[in-house]
Amino acid sequence: MKQRVLFLLNTYLWTLMVFILAKVAFMLFCHEGHAFTAWDVRQVIAHGLTLDLSTSLYILSVPFLAVALSVWWQHKALATVLRAYFVVISLAMALAFVADTSLYPFWGFKLDASCLQYLESPTEAMASVSAGYLVLRLLAFLLIALLIFRGYPRFPLRPVAALSRRALESVLCLLMIPCIVIGIRGGLDESTTNVGQVYYSQDQFLNHSAINPVFNFLASFDKTASDIVAYDYYDEATCRQMMQGLYPTESVSTDTLLNTPRPNIVIVLMESTGSIFQHVMPRLERLKGEGIDFTRCYANSWRTDRGTVCTYSGFPSFPTSSVMKMPTRAPHLPSIASALRQQGYSTSYIYGGDIDFTHMRSYLIATGWERLTWKADYTQAEQRTAEWGVRDDITFETLYRQITEMEPGRRYLMGFSTLSTHQPWDVPLKEYDDEIENAFCYLDHCLGHFIDRLKATPQWNDLLVIFLPDHSMDFREFSETVLERNRIPMVWVGGAVRAPRKIEKFCNQTDLAATLLAQLQLRHDAFRWSRDVLADNYQYPFAVHNFNNGFSIVDSTGYMVYDLDSRRVIADKSTDTPRLERMGKAILQATTVGLRALETQ
């Protein structure tokens, strides 16, 4: 029995050691923009140990069963099966470590099951990285898997002669089962082992470093992007009362921004263009002074598929769910396109990438966009101008041509998603040493040139062009705990704008739908979660934002950020944080109920 116990102990300790070393490697390879000390490394290891202990016991389960079986059946097949098991485990662990360390600088959160959604379109998923980058990761994956495998001990096949000895060892194995189960669940309390228990710092990078990526990946399968996660904080009546007046669906005495109730409309959804990049976008800054500048607009979400739905359907985002990836619900969404089609507008959309990525095509078609122009409509040479597809200057030219060639007298709505301000930042411009700033400067060149040309056309006189991003992004010190990270520009320009003006009320990109339709003197009550920012009954300005399993909310009292994993406030910059936390939870609960209801409509 001694040899078998030592085998299990060595297996367990080696697995645990691998997880600890992986934490240190994660911190070293993902350290850019995240300063830490040797004491921080020690704290990360200590606080993350509970998840490592639990996950190591999960992995030990199969070797334990083999040990229990070997008491009565000593056969080489057991050793062969275990070696194969360790091969699989080593490959899985190595893949988790390499993927986690590689994706974190792009995503800002730990490896979870949401990454599987992107395997539906592998070409698009890999567009942010080079071939060399992938080769290095592949070599690292193979090397790490080999090192992990070689560290596992060989299974001892030692016969147990006496029947009484076999019976005793079987009893000991049975007694070990409750210990393993209790260790896996993290004790006898009602609360079982969960990701939130390792959070200990106000620095999210340290919290993320403490999380075991294997545990996080497996635990996240119950909250993938195509599922609806329940947020039941309050009883129905209490939640309804807390939501009273937050989202008015009618406009009372709306101010007028336009000189015509039926302009032609172009909506340009700028990839990742948060206000944190305004210092490298002077042309967009100039347009703010020429048109309507919504100075306190905030992104609802952190991903393109979410932000697109927020913009065009005025529908909220969710911490883990993506409405665009729910084909049974997307057709029931309201949308600016379908509302304007009912008024005789033609609708079209331009995107230089793969329009099937994250189910964009099905969403656009289901919500009223008639004509779609995407990567496949361009030449092979144009498709290769950027890793994600067709470069922005080329697609802006397509948009300009479609506007100027439109049949006179025909009312239209055109949507356009840019893509060049995305990793790997491959743009034909070099004005800044920082590749990210340089990409946003390039986008600024494109939109400035586009507007300058439009101003010289007769189409400009009756045109409303709306610029806003799909979301913002982490950059330098701007993480999800920093308010400015999610502020976005929303700028209305064109001959249809009556006069330059600044709108300084807090709002979200979801509010575009109600605000725009009210300017066109159209009802917007179908847009349950969109508010007319110009209406007199918009009496409580605030903005909400959801990120990967968390939310933030800002109003006149300040802002707060709440992490759903650790179930606590991780940024407290408000004079009334408890109220904002309660309100944020009520909004999350109410909007989730609204999402569930879509399928029954």
HELIX and SHEET records of a PDB file:
HELIX    1   1 LYS A    2  PHE A   29  1                                  28    
HELIX    2   2 ALA A   38  SER A   70  1                                  33    
HELIX    3   3 LYS A   76  TRP A  107  1                                  32    
HELIX    4   4 ALA A  113  GLU A  120  5                                   8    
HELIX    5   5 PRO A  122  ALA A  125  1                                   4    
HELIX    6   6 ALA A  131  GLY A  151  1                                  21    
HELIX    7   7 LEU A  163  ARG A  185  1                                  23    
HELIX    8   8 VAL A  195  VAL A  198  5                                   4    
HELIX    9   9 GLN A  204  ALA A  210  1                                   7    
HELIX   10  10 PRO A  213  ALA A  219  1                                   7    
HELIX   11  11 SER A  220  LYS A  223  5                                   4    
HELIX   12  12 GLU A  236  MET A  243  1                                   8    
HELIX   13  13 SER A  275  VAL A  280  5                                   6    
HELIX   14  14 PRO A  282  GLU A  290  1                                   9    
HELIX   15  15 THR A  304  SER A  313  1                                  10    
HELIX   16  16 VAL A  323  LYS A  325  5                                   3    
HELIX   17  17 ALA A  330  HIS A  332  5                                   3    
HELIX   18  18 ILE A  336  ARG A  341  1                                   6    
HELIX   19  19 PHE A  357  HIS A  359  5                                   3    
HELIX   20  20 MET A  360  ALA A  366  1                                   7    
HELIX   21  21 LYS A  375  ASP A  377  5                                   3    
HELIX   22  22 GLN A  380  GLN A  383  1                                   4    
HELIX   23  23 ASP A  392  THR A  404  1                                  13    
HELIX   24  24 GLU A  435  LYS A  455  1                                  21    
HELIX   25  25 PRO A  458  ASP A  462  5                                   5    
HELIX   26  26 LEU A  483  ASN A  486  5                                   4    
HELIX   27  27 GLN A  509  ASP A  511  5                                   3    
HELIX   28  28 LEU A  512  GLN A  519  1                                   8    
HELIX   29  29 THR A  577  LEU A  598  1                                  22    
SHEET    1   A 8 ARG A 371  THR A 373  0                                        
SHEET    2   A 8 SER A 346  TYR A 351  1                                        
SHEET    3   A 8 TYR A 412  SER A 417  1                                        
SHEET    4   A 8 ASN A 264  MET A 270  1                                        
SHEET    5   A 8 LEU A 463  PRO A 469  1                                        
SHEET    6   A 8 ARG A 487  VAL A 493 -1                                        
SHEET    7   A 8 ILE A 292  TYR A 298 -1                                        
SHEET    8   A 8 ARG A 501  ILE A 503  1                                        
SHEET    1   B 8 ARG A 371  THR A 373  0                                        
SHEET    2   B 8 SER A 346  TYR A 351  1                                        
SHEET    3   B 8 TYR A 412  SER A 417  1                                        
SHEET    4   B 8 ASN A 264  MET A 270  1                                        
SHEET    5   B 8 LEU A 463  PRO A 469  1                                        
SHEET    6   B 8 ARG A 487  VAL A 493 -1                                        
SHEET    7   B 8 ILE A 292  TYR A 298 -1                                        
SHEET    8   B 8 CYS A 507  ASN A 508  1                                        
SHEET    1   C 4 ALA A 543  PHE A 547  0                                        
SHEET    2   C 4 GLY A 550  ASP A 555 -1                                        
SHEET    3   C 4 GLY A 558  ASP A 563 -1                                        
SHEET    4   C 4 ARG A 568  SER A 574 -1                                        
END                                                                             
